[in-house]
């Protein structure tokens, strides 16, 4: 987390953040003016300009900006651009509101909007899926009130919390109970962070049908914000069993973090990466990634997120060039999301705009330049009965290339939600889409998707879904998911797909997740292929 001012009450295990607050927890990011966190009970409350972003959901909506261009052909790049453009219609990358109450342990909570009219949005999971109203959220022990008695505390500009009551603070002031204070550029209560010569187990993967791999790292630089690692990997498949790499962290000023890495040193598949991340006071974040490999391929990815007045925006530039062959591509995309407008008590109208510009030069075709622009609208808040609601969205765009060929798309969605009690939600959605290239190639599709989610949420939840293809008159498969929390450290999940055409399960996967002191141990069994996979990814650096 980072903010203009962070105050951590060590005795009460409560964090107060003020001014330009930014917090990252697993696949969820929270931005707000003020925030309080109960570290002991994993409770978060934020207020003022709250923006809740799902990194997991955003990855799907921004595929074209995150996919490595080195692995793309011209057709794949075009398909990724079309997918990103089509995703603009009705996609939700972030939630906006004025007050957030969230249980970090289960990643669920309620976002309250008071602009216009009061509206509550209940969400669950890292993808921020809408859910039925949850049971009463847990309350932290010291989430209300002030602390007058002298306590041990730490104030800072940036902090990192880890399992086991471990924390790190930058630009820190440490206060002891009798009032004495220490001012330090860096402070931590985790002795493992400054122990020299530590070997770290990075990852282990075993597959009954494929191979075994092991990765370890040894730290050669101890400076905070300037750590360095040598990485050694072993694989029991392929011509080369061992690989050597390097990671070097460093900082550029107070708000820019950087990472330089090398993979496959001394091999024909070796590559170098440089990543820069910067977060500014104006709520803008920048990310730049440069990659160069031994095959002569050069890649560039630049992403920016931020606000313009009351509107949020996202943009990226992606480029690839092979200096040995002389072929490459360059594309840029930008989307703008103005604030929603309210009509009446609950009806809300929002829209977003999308622009892209691209250039490609591949070996099997002439160089091409293309441009595309689109807009999407979303309307929510129609109430049907005491428990039903309707929302609708539509979007479309038009583009041209330098040869004069046109391309257009449009999509429309209408969704109906009905709540059963407090913990169950029935949803059905009609979707129509049309894509046209030139004057003759037109593709249309119509689907109806239905889902039913139920379960108390805190302990377990389940979901069933299926879709009907109106054009072909056929039902697709039925998918079911079940998540069950056995304890704070153990979670079980299963996903099964039943093919209605063949009358058999086409896939069934069972997962078991174990939290090993902040690192993830995952066990997966793919029943149809009888493939058992175990992987362990360490978060300790």
C-alpha positions in Angstrom: 0.0 0.0 0.0 1.1 3.6 -0.6 -0.4 6.9 0.5 0.5 10.5 1.5 0.5 9.3 5.1 0.3 5.8 6.6 -0.1 5.1 10.3 0.2 1.5 11.6 -0.8 0.8 15.2 1.4 -2.2 16.0 -0.4 -3.1 19.3 -4.0 -2.8 17.8 -3.0 -4.2 14.4 -4.8 -1.3 12.6 -3.6 0.7 9.6 -4.8 4.2 8.8 -4.0 5.6 5.3 -4.7 9.2 4.2 -4.4 10.9 0.8 -4.0 9.2 -2.6 -4.3 5.7 -1.1 -3.4 2.7 -3.3 -3.6 -0.9 -2.1 -2.9 -4.1 -3.9 -4.1 -7.4 -2.4 -3.7 -10.6 -4.6 -5.6 -9.7 -7.8 -7.6 -6.7 -6.4 -6.5 -3.1 -6.3 -8.2 -0.4 -4.2 -7.8 3.4 -4.7 -9.4 5.9 -2.3 -8.9 9.1 -0.4 -8.9 7.4 3.0 -8.7 3.8 4.2 -8.6 1.8 7.5 -7.5 -1.8 7.6 -7.8 -4.3 10.5 -4.8 -6.5 9.8 -5.8 -9.1 12.4 -9.3 -9.7 11.0 -8.6 -8.8 7.3 -11.3 -6.1 7.3 -11.0 -3.0 5.0 -13.0 0.2 4.9 -12.4 2.9 2.4 -14.1 6.2 1.6 -13.9 9.0 -0.8 -13.3 8.5 -4.5 -13.2 4.7 -4.2 -12.1 2.8 -7.2 -12.0 -1.0 -7.0 -10.1 -2.8 -9.9 -9.9 -6.5 -10.6 -6.5 -7.4 -12.1 -7.9 -10.9 -13.0 -10.8 -9.5 -14.8 -8.8 -6.8 -16.5 -6.4 -9.3 -18.0 -9.2 -10.8 -20.1 -10.5 -7.4 -21.2 -7.0 -6.1 -22.1 -5.6 -9.2 -23.8 -4.3 -7.3 -26.7 -2.2 -5.1 -24.4 -0.7 -7.8 -22.3 0.1 -10.6 -24.8 3.7 -10.9 -25.8 3.9 -9.6 -29.4 6.8 -12.0 -30.2 4.4 -14.9 -30.3 1.8 -13.2 -32.5 1.2 -13.6 -36.2 -0.7 -11.0 -38.1 -4.0 -13.0 -37.8 -3.5 -13.5 -34.1 -2.8 -9.8 -33.5 -5.9 -8.9 -35.5 -8.0 -11.3 -33.5 -6.7 -9.9 -30.3 -7.6 -6.3 -31.4 -11.1 -7.5 -32.4 -11.5 -9.2 -29.0 -10.4 -6.0 -27.1 -12.8 -3.9 -29.2 -15.7 -6.2 -28.7 -15.0 -6.4 -25.0 -15.8 -2.7 -24.7 -19.5 -3.4 -25.0 -20.8 -3.9 -21.5 -17.4 -5.0 -19.9 -16.7 -3.9 -16.4 -13.1 -3.4 -15.6 -13.6 -1.4 -12.4 -16.2 -0.4 -9.8 -16.6 3.2 -8.6 -18.2 4.4 -5.4 -17.9 6.5 -2.3 -17.7 3.9 0.6 -16.3 0.4 0.5 -16.6 -2.4 3.1 -14.6 -5.4 2.2 -13.5 -8.7 3.8 -10.0 -9.3 2.3 -9.8 -12.9 3.5 -12.7 -13.9 1.3 -12.4 -11.0 -1.2 -16.1 -10.0 -0.9 -17.9 -7.0 0.3 -20.2 -4.1 -0.5 -19.6 -0.9 -2.5 -21.9 2.1 -1.7 -22.6 4.9 -4.2 -24.0 8.1 -2.8 -23.5 10.3 -6.0 -27.0 10.8 -7.5 -28.9 8.2 -5.4 -27.8 5.6 -2.9 -27.0 2.3 -4.6 -25.3 -0.8 -3.2 -23.2 -3.2 -5.2 -22.4 -6.6 -3.6 -19.4 -8.4 -5.0 -17.5 -11.7 -4.4 -14.2 -13.0 -5.8 -11.2 -11.5 -7.4 -13.2 -10.9 -10.6 -15.7 -8.7 -8.7 -18.7 -10.8 -9.8 -22.0 -9.4 -8.7 -23.6 -11.5 -5.9 -26.7 -11.6 -3.8 -26.5 -9.5 -0.7 -24.0 -11.1 1.6 -24.6 -11.9 5.3 -23.5 -9.2 7.7 -19.8 -8.5 7.0 -17.4 -9.2 9.9 -16.3 -6.2 11.9 -12.7 -5.6 13.0 -11.9 -5.3 16.6 -10.7 -1.7 16.5 -12.2 -0.3 13.3 -13.9 2.6 15.0 -12.7 5.3 17.3 -9.3 6.8 18.1 -6.5 5.6 20.3 -5.4 8.0 23.1 -3.1 5.7 25.2 0.6 5.6 24.1 1.2 2.7 21.7 3.9 1.3 19.6 3.3 2.5 16.0 5.0 3.1 12.7 4.2 5.9 10.2 5.4 5.7 6.6 4.8 6.6 2.9 4.7 3.0 1.8 4.2 -0.3 3.6 4.0 -4.0 2.7 2.1 -6.4 5.0 3.0 -10.1 5.0 1.5 -13.2 6.7 2.8 -13.8 10.2 2.5 -10.2 11.4 5.5 -9.2 9.3 5.7 -5.7 7.8 8.1 -3.4 5.9 7.9 0.4 5.9 9.7 3.0 3.8 10.4 6.6 5.0 9.5 5.3 8.4 9.0 6.9 11.8 9.0 4.3 14.6 7.2 5.3 17.9 7.8 3.4 21.1 5.3 3.5 24.1 7.3 6.0 26.0 7.2 8.4 23.1 10.7 7.9 21.7 10.9 7.8 17.9 13.3 6.6 15.3 13.4 8.0 11.8 14.7 5.5 9.2 14.6 5.3 5.4 13.5 1.6 5.8 12.2 -0.4 8.8 11.0 -4.0 9.1 10.3 -6.5 11.9 11.1 -9.4 9.6 14.6 -10.6 10.2 14.4 -12.9 7.2 14.4 -9.8 5.0 17.9 -8.8 5.9 19.6 -12.2 6.5 22.4 -12.5 3.9 23.1 -15.6 1.8 19.6 -17.0 1.9 18.7 -19.6 -0.7 15.1 -19.3 -1.7 12.9 -22.0 -3.2 11.1 -20.2 -6.0 8.9 -22.9 -7.6 8.3 -26.6 -7.8 6.1 -28.3 -10.4 5.3 -32.0 -10.9 3.0 -33.4 -13.5 2.2 -37.1 -13.8 1.8 -36.9 -17.6 4.5 -34.4 -18.4 7.6 -33.5 -16.4 9.2 -32.2 -13.2 10.8 -28.8 -12.7 12.5 -27.0 -9.8 13.6 -23.4 -9.4 15.8 -21.9 -6.7 17.3 -18.5 -6.2 20.2 -17.1 -4.2 20.3 -13.5 -3.3 23.5 -11.6 -4.0 22.3 -8.0 -3.1 20.8 -7.2 0.2 19.9 -3.5 -0.1 16.2 -2.8 0.3 14.7 -1.8 -3.1 18.0 -2.9 -4.7 17.8 -6.7 -4.3 19.5 -9.1 -6.7 19.0 -12.8 -7.4 20.6 -15.5 -9.4 18.0 -18.0 -10.5 18.7 -21.7 -11.3 16.0 -23.9 -12.9 16.0 -27.7 -13.6 13.6 -29.5 -16.0 13.7 -33.3 -16.6 12.5 -32.8 -20.2 14.1 -31.2 -23.3 17.7 -31.0 -24.5 18.8 -28.6 -21.7 18.0 -29.6 -18.2 19.5 -26.6 -16.4 19.0 -22.9 -16.9 20.5 -19.8 -15.3 18.9 -16.4 -14.9 19.2 -13.1 -13.0 16.8 -10.6 -11.4 17.9 -7.1 -10.3 15.6 -4.7 -8.5 16.3 -1.0 -8.3 14.5 2.4 -7.8 14.5 5.6 -9.9 13.4 8.2 -7.4 10.7 7.7 -4.8 7.9 6.6 -7.0 9.4 4.4 -9.7 10.4 0.8 -9.2 12.3 -1.2 -11.8 13.3 -4.8 -12.4 15.9 -6.0 -14.9 16.0 -9.8 -15.6 17.8 -12.2 -17.8 16.5 -15.7 -18.7 18.4 -18.6 -20.4 21.8 -17.0 -20.1 24.2 -18.4 -22.7 21.5 -20.2 -24.7 19.8 -19.6 -28.1 16.5 -18.9 -26.3 17.9 -16.3 -23.9 16.2 -13.0 -23.3 16.5 -9.7 -21.4 13.6 -7.8 -19.7 13.4 -4.4 -18.2 10.2 -3.4 -16.4 9.5 0.1 -14.9 6.4 0.9 -12.7 5.5 4.3 -11.5 2.6 5.6 -9.4 2.1 9.4 -9.1 0.1 11.6 -6.7 -2.5 12.3 -9.4 -3.7 8.7 -9.3 -1.8 7.9 -12.5 0.1 4.6 -12.9 2.6 3.9 -15.6 4.1 0.6 -16.6 6.8 0.0 -19.3 8.2 -3.3 -20.4 11.1 -3.8 -22.8 12.2 -7.2 -24.0 15.0 -8.4 -26.3 15.8 -12.0 -27.1 18.7 -13.9 -28.8 16.6 -14.4 -32.0 16.6 -10.6 -32.6 13.1 -10.0 -31.4 12.4 -6.7 -29.7 9.2 -6.0 -27.8 7.7 -2.9 -26.1 4.6 -2.6 -23.9 3.6 0.6 -22.3 0.4 1.0 -20.1 -1.1 4.0 -18.4 -4.1 4.2 -16.0 -5.4 7.3 -14.4 -8.1 10.0 -14.1 -8.9 13.1 -16.1 -11.2 15.2 -13.9 -13.9 12.7 -12.9 -13.3 10.4 -15.8 -10.9 7.4 -15.7 -8.8 6.3 -18.6 -6.6 3.4 -19.7 -4.2 3.3 -22.6 -1.4 1.1 -23.9 1.1 1.0 -26.7 2.4 -2.4 -28.0 5.2 -2.9 -30.4 7.4 -5.7 -31.8 10.3 -5.6 -34.2 12.8 -8.2 -35.4 16.0 -6.5 -36.5 17.2 -9.6 -38.3 14.2 -9.9 -40.6 13.1 -6.3 -40.6 9.4 -7.1 -39.9 7.3 -5.9 -37.0 4.1 -4.2 -35.8 3.0 -1.3 -33.6 -0.5 -0.7 -32.1 -1.9 1.8 -29.6 -5.2 1.8 -27.8 -7.0 4.3 -25.5 -10.3 4.1 -23.6 -12.0 6.8 -21.6 -14.8 6.2 -19.0 -16.7 9.4 -18.0 -18.6 9.3 -14.7 -22.1 7.7 -14.7 -25.2 9.8 -14.8 -28.3 9.1 -12.7 -31.9 9.3 -13.8 -34.4 8.9 -11.1 -33.7 7.0 -7.9 -31.8 3.9 -9.2 -31.3 4.1 -12.9 -27.8 4.8 -14.0 -26.4 5.5 -17.5 -22.7 5.2 -18.2 -20.6 5.1 -21.4 -17.1 4.6 -22.5 -15.1 5.5 -25.7 -12.4 3.4 -27.3 -9.8 4.3 -29.9 -7.0 2.3 -31.6 -4.3 2.9 -34.2 -2.1 0.2 -35.6 0.7 -0.5 -38.1 1.9 -4.0 -39.2 4.5 -5.2 -41.6 4.8 -8.9 -41.9 6.8 -11.1 -44.3 3.7 -12.6 -46.1 1.8 -9.4 -46.7 2.1 -5.7 -47.6 2.5 -3.2 -44.7 -0.9 -1.9 -43.4 -2.0 1.0 -41.3 -5.4 0.9 -39.6 -7.6 2.9 -37.2 -10.6 2.1 -35.2 -13.0 4.0 -32.9 -15.9 2.8 -30.8 -18.3 3.7 -28.0 -20.3 1.6 -25.5 -23.4 2.5 -23.4 -24.6 0.8 -20.2 -28.0 1.3 -18.5 -28.8 -0.3 -15.2 -31.4 0.1 -12.5 -34.7 -1.0 -14.0 -36.6 -2.8 -11.2 -39.1 -5.5 -12.0 -40.9 -6.7 -8.9 -39.4 -6.7 -5.4 -36.4 -8.9 -6.3 -35.8 -8.5 -10.0 -33.8 -6.0 -12.0 -32.8 -5.4 -15.6 -29.7 -3.9 -17.2 -28.7 -3.3 -20.8 -25.6 -2.4 -22.7 -24.7 -1.8 -26.3 -21.6 -0.8 -28.2 -20.2 -0.5 -31.6 -17.3 0.8 -33.6 -16.0 1.5 -37.1 -12.5 1.3 -38.5 -10.5 1.8 -41.8 -7.1 0.8 -43.1 -4.8 2.6 -45.5 -6.2 0.5 -48.4 -9.7 1.9 -47.8 -11.1 -1.4 -46.5 -13.6 -0.9 -43.6 -14.3 -2.9 -40.5 -17.2 -2.5 -38.1 -18.7 -4.3 -35.1 -21.6 -3.9 -32.8 -22.9 -5.8 -29.8 -25.9 -5.6 -27.4 -26.7 -7.2 -24.1 -29.8 -7.4 -22.0 -29.6 -9.0 -18.6 -32.2 -10.0 -16.0 -31.3 -10.8 -12.4 -33.6 -12.3 -9.8 -32.7 -12.9 -6.2 -33.8 -15.8 -4.1 -33.5 -15.0 -0.4 -30.2 -13.4 0.6 -27.7 -15.8 -0.9 -28.9 -17.0 -4.3 -29.0 -15.2 -7.6 -30.5 -16.2 -11.0 -29.3 -14.4 -14.1 -30.1 -14.7 -17.8 -28.5 -12.6 -20.6 -29.3 -12.2 -24.3 -26.4 -11.2 -26.5 -26.3 -10.2 -30.1 -23.1 -9.4 -32.0 -22.2 -8.5 -35.6 -18.8 -8.2 -37.2 -18.3 -6.9 -40.7 -15.1 -6.7 -42.8 -15.4 -4.9 -46.2 -18.8 -5.2 -47.9 -19.3 -8.9 -48.1 -17.9 -10.7 -45.0 -20.5 -10.4 -42.2 -20.7 -12.6 -39.1 -23.6 -12.5 -36.6 -24.2 -14.4 -33.4 -27.0 -14.6 -30.9 -26.8 -16.3 -27.5 -28.8 -16.7 -24.4 -26.8 -17.4 -21.3 -28.3 -18.5 -18.0 -26.6 -19.0 -14.6 -27.7 -19.7 -11.0 -25.3 -19.0 -8.1 -26.0 -20.0 -4.5 -24.3 -20.6 -1.2 -23.6 -18.6 2.0 -20.4 -17.2 0.5 -18.2 -17.2 3.6 -18.0 -21.1 3.8 -19.0 -22.3 0.3 -20.5 -21.1 -3.0 -21.6 -22.8 -6.2 -22.6 -21.8 -9.7 -24.3 -23.5 -12.6 -24.4 -22.0 -16.1 -25.3 -22.9 -19.7 -25.9 -21.1 -23.0 -28.2 -21.5 -26.0 -27.1 -20.7 -29.6 -30.2 -19.1 -31.2 -28.7 -19.3 -34.7 -28.0 -23.1 -34.6 -30.9 -23.9 -32.2 -28.6 -25.9 -29.8 -27.7 -25.8 -26.2 -24.1 -25.9 -25.4 -22.6 -27.7 -22.4 -23.5 -27.2 -18.8 -20.8 -25.9 -16.5 -20.7 -26.1 -12.7 -18.3 -24.7 -10.2 -18.0 -25.3 -6.4 -15.8 -23.5 -4.0 -15.5 -24.7 -0.4 -13.3 -23.2 2.3 -12.0 -25.9 4.7 -10.0 -23.5 6.9 -8.1 -20.2 6.6 -5.3 -22.1 4.8 -7.1 -24.7 2.8 -9.6 -24.2 0.0 -11.2 -26.8 -2.4 -12.6 -26.0 -5.8 -13.9 -28.1 -8.7 -15.1 -27.3 -12.2 -17.0 -29.7 -14.4 -18.4 -29.4 -18.0 -21.1 -31.7 -19.2 -21.5 -32.0 -23.0 -25.2 -32.1 -23.8 -24.5 -33.4 -27.3 -22.5 -36.5 -26.3 -24.1 -37.0 -22.9 -20.8 -37.2 -21.1 -18.5 -35.0 -19.0 -16.0 -33.3 -21.4 -13.9 -32.1 -18.5 -13.8 -32.2 -14.8 -11.0 -30.6 -12.7 -10.4 -30.7 -9.0 -8.3 -28.2 -7.2 -6.9 -28.0 -3.7 -5.1 -24.8 -2.5 -3.0 -24.5 0.6 -1.5 -21.3 2.0 2.0 -22.2 3.2 3.1 -19.1 5.1 2.0 -16.8 2.3 3.2 -19.0 -0.5 0.7 -21.0 -2.6 0.7 -24.8 -2.8 -1.7 -26.0 -5.5 -2.9 -29.5 -6.3 -4.8 -30.2 -9.5 -6.3 -33.4 -10.9 -7.6 -33.4 -14.5 -9.9 -36.5 -14.4 -10.3 -37.0 -18.2 -6.5 -37.1 -18.9 -5.8 -38.5 -15.4 -3.1 -35.9 -15.0 -2.1 -34.9 -11.5 -0.2 -31.6 -11.1 1.4 -30.2 -8.0 3.0 -26.7 -8.1 4.5 -24.5 -5.4 5.2 -20.8 -6.1 7.1 -19.0 -3.3 6.2 -15.3 -2.6 9.2 -14.9 -0.4 11.9 -12.7 -2.0 
